[in-house]
Amino acid sequence: MNRNNLIEPSFEDAQKLSTSYSTIESKKVLYNELNNTLNPEYINSFKNLSIHEMYNHVLLRYYPNEVSIKSSFVNKVLLKGKTHVTIFELPIVNSRADLCKINGESIVYEIKTDLDTFSRLPKQIDDYSKIFDKTYVICSVNNQDKIKKHIPNSTGIYSYRITNTGKYIFRLEKKALDNKTIDSYSQLSVLNKIELSLITGSPSTNSKEDMIRHIISKNNTCLINSLFKSTLKNRYHHKWLFLKSNYTKIQEIDYQWFYRNTVNPELIYN
């Protein structure tokens, strides 16, 4: 069958499938939703794909939302590293970091797709700059100039573009500079009481506020930054190692789900 003559999914079709999709949804429900949304001939042309592979194909190619950009960036960029740990969706001050990379330095990535507004971006960058050594924004090639108006000079930029075959190409457009506004209190607030107690050597029965103040009084900013990074790396190491060990068995749109749940992919897909 010549796929060039098929009626391809529209943006609205893919958006509908994205809204209804869940990694652990039953195959019957997923098949019904797919059959009710897409052209039958188009579905039949990909009959060699499993249901999860089909959703992955359609959503990545026709609905470039945050999930698509995030999973593609992990696949194309972050999985290439050897010693760092990646974190998905980390709560930071009053924001939530899309992706973080922790090793000798800490890096945060904020994703802004063409479906997003940029009104919250300055506040997000301000929050991240208190926590991480470097901050990057990931945006489409077309939005680079708009993004630059909302970020300080220290913030770096990765651009992405989507090829005609639905592949994502990422490019480092501007290197980030070291943040000069790192705040020890904000960093330690990200950690839980058990993690703070391991740093202080004191019981976690103390208030979190007291534990943070104690650490700040006994350590300089540089050491606290190092402790912060090593603690986060230890917290998420097993989740990132699981994804790295199994990513070839996992569909890209499901990366974050498996990262959180560390379930054998065969139990979900088979």
C-alpha positions in Angstrom: 0.0 0.0 0.0 1.3 3.4 -1.0 1.2 5.5 2.2 1.7 8.7 0.2 -1.9 8.5 -0.9 -3.4 7.9 2.6 -5.3 10.4 4.6 -2.9 11.3 7.4 -4.0 12.1 10.9 -4.8 15.8 11.5 -3.4 17.8 14.5 -6.9 17.6 16.0 -7.0 13.8 15.6 -3.6 13.4 17.3 -4.7 15.8 20.0 -7.8 13.7 20.7 -5.7 10.6 20.9 -3.3 12.2 23.3 -6.0 13.3 25.6 -7.5 9.8 25.8 -4.1 8.0 26.0 -2.8 6.3 29.1 0.1 3.9 29.2 -1.9 1.4 31.3 -5.2 1.7 29.4 -6.5 -1.6 28.1 -5.6 -2.5 24.5 -9.3 -2.8 23.7 -10.0 0.8 24.7 -6.9 2.0 22.9 -7.9 0.2 19.7 -11.5 1.5 19.9 -10.3 5.1 20.3 -7.8 4.7 17.4 -10.5 3.2 15.1 -13.0 5.9 16.0 -10.5 8.7 15.3 -8.2 7.7 12.4 -8.8 6.7 8.8 -9.1 2.9 8.6 -6.7 2.7 5.6 -4.1 4.7 7.5 -4.4 2.3 10.5 -4.2 -0.7 8.2 -1.0 0.6 6.6 0.7 0.3 10.0 -0.7 -3.1 10.9 2.8 -4.4 11.7 2.9 -2.0 14.7 1.5 -2.8 18.2 -1.1 -0.5 19.6 1.4 1.3 21.8 3.8 1.7 18.9 0.9 3.1 16.8 0.0 5.7 19.4 3.7 6.6 19.8 4.0 7.1 16.0 0.9 9.3 15.7 1.5 11.4 18.7 5.2 12.1 18.1 4.6 13.0 14.4 1.3 14.9 14.5 1.0 16.4 18.0 4.2 18.1 19.1 3.2 18.9 22.7 5.3 18.8 25.8 5.3 15.0 26.1 6.6 14.6 22.5 9.3 17.2 22.9 10.4 16.0 26.3 10.6 12.3 25.4 12.4 13.1 22.1 14.9 15.3 23.9 15.6 12.5 26.5 16.0 10.0 23.6 18.2 12.2 21.4 20.2 14.1 24.0 20.0 13.0 27.6 20.3 9.3 27.0 23.6 9.9 25.3 25.3 10.8 28.6 27.1 8.2 30.8 27.4 9.4 34.3 24.6 11.9 34.9 21.1 11.3 36.3 18.0 12.8 34.7 15.0 13.9 36.7 11.5 14.3 35.3 9.1 16.9 36.7 10.9 18.2 39.8 9.0 20.7 42.0 11.1 23.8 42.4 10.0 26.7 44.6 6.7 27.7 42.8 7.4 26.0 39.5 7.9 22.4 38.2 11.1 21.7 36.2 10.4 19.7 33.1 13.8 18.0 33.0 16.9 18.2 35.2 20.3 16.8 34.6 22.5 16.2 37.7 26.2 15.3 37.7 29.2 17.5 38.5 26.9 20.4 37.6 23.1 20.7 37.8 21.2 21.7 34.7 17.5 22.4 34.3 15.5 22.3 31.0 12.2 24.2 30.6 10.2 23.1 27.5 8.2 25.7 25.6 6.3 24.2 22.6 4.5 26.1 19.9 1.3 25.3 21.9 2.5 27.2 25.0 2.4 30.8 26.1 5.5 32.4 27.5 3.9 34.5 30.2 5.1 32.3 33.1 8.6 31.8 31.7 10.4 34.8 33.5 9.1 33.5 36.9 10.1 29.9 36.1 13.6 31.0 35.1 13.9 33.0 38.3 12.9 30.0 40.4 15.3 27.7 38.5 18.2 30.2 38.8 18.0 29.9 42.6 18.5 26.1 42.4 20.6 25.0 39.4 24.0 25.8 38.1 22.6 26.3 34.5 19.3 26.9 33.0 18.1 26.1 29.4 14.9 26.7 27.5 13.9 24.2 24.8 11.8 25.8 22.0 11.1 25.4 18.3 13.4 27.1 15.8 10.6 29.5 15.0 10.2 30.7 18.5 13.8 31.5 19.4 13.5 35.2 19.0 10.3 35.4 21.0 11.9 33.3 23.8 14.9 35.6 24.0 12.7 38.4 25.1 11.6 36.5 28.2 14.9 35.2 29.5 18.1 36.7 30.9 21.4 36.5 29.0 22.6 33.6 31.3 19.9 31.3 30.1 20.8 28.9 27.3 18.6 27.7 24.4 18.1 24.4 22.6 16.0 24.6 19.5 14.1 21.8 17.9 12.6 21.2 14.5 10.5 18.4 13.1 11.4 16.7 9.8 8.8 15.7 7.2 9.1 12.1 8.5 8.3 13.2 12.1 11.8 13.1 13.5 12.9 15.7 16.1 16.2 17.4 15.5 17.7 19.3 18.5 20.4 21.9 18.3 22.3 23.8 21.0 21.8 27.4 19.9 23.2 29.2 23.0 25.2 27.9 25.9 24.0 28.7 29.4 26.2 30.7 31.8 26.6 29.8 35.4 23.7 31.1 37.5 24.9 33.8 40.0 21.7 33.7 42.1 21.9 30.2 43.6 20.2 30.3 47.0 21.1 27.6 49.6 17.8 27.9 51.4 15.8 27.3 48.2 18.1 24.3 47.3 17.7 22.6 50.7 13.9 23.2 50.6 13.8 20.8 47.6 15.1 18.0 49.8 13.0 16.0 52.2 13.5 15.6 56.0 15.2 12.2 55.7 17.7 13.6 53.2 18.3 16.7 55.3 18.9 14.5 58.4 21.6 12.5 56.5 23.4 15.8 55.9 23.0 17.2 59.4 23.4 13.9 61.2 20.5 14.9 63.4 17.1 13.1 63.7 14.4 13.9 61.2 12.1 14.6 64.1 13.4 18.2 64.0 11.4 20.6 62.0 12.5 21.0 58.3 13.0 24.7 58.9 15.4 24.1 61.8 17.3 21.5 59.8 17.8 23.8 56.9 18.9 26.7 59.1 21.4 24.4 60.8 22.9 23.2 57.5 23.3 26.8 56.3 25.0 27.9 59.5 27.6 25.1 59.3 28.4 25.0 55.6 29.2 27.5 52.8 27.2 27.9 49.7 29.6 25.9 47.5 29.4 22.9 49.8 25.7 23.1 50.1 25.4 23.2 46.3 27.5 20.0 46.1 25.5 18.3 48.8 22.3 19.3 47.0 23.4 17.7 43.8 24.7 14.5 45.3 21.5 14.1 47.3 19.3 14.5 44.3 21.5 12.2 42.2 21.2 9.5 44.9 17.4 10.0 45.1 16.7 9.5 41.4 19.6 7.3 40.4 17.7 4.0 40.4 14.8 5.5 38.3 17.2 6.8 35.7 19.2 3.6 35.6 16.0 1.7 35.1 15.0 3.9 32.1 18.5 3.7 30.6 18.5 -0.1 30.9 15.1 -0.5 29.4 14.5 2.4 27.0 14.8 0.3 23.9 11.8 -1.7 25.1 9.7 1.5 25.9 7.8 3.8 23.6 9.1 7.3 23.8 5.7 8.8 24.9 5.9 6.4 27.9 9.3 7.3 29.1 8.1 9.4 32.0 5.5 6.8 33.2 8.1 4.0 33.3 10.6 6.3 35.0 8.1 6.9 37.8 6.9 3.4 38.1 9.9 1.2 37.2 7.7 -1.6 35.9 8.9 -4.3 33.5 7.8 -3.0 30.1 6.7 -6.5 29.1 4.1 -6.5 31.8 2.5 -3.4 30.2 2.9 -4.0 26.5 2.3 -7.8 26.2 
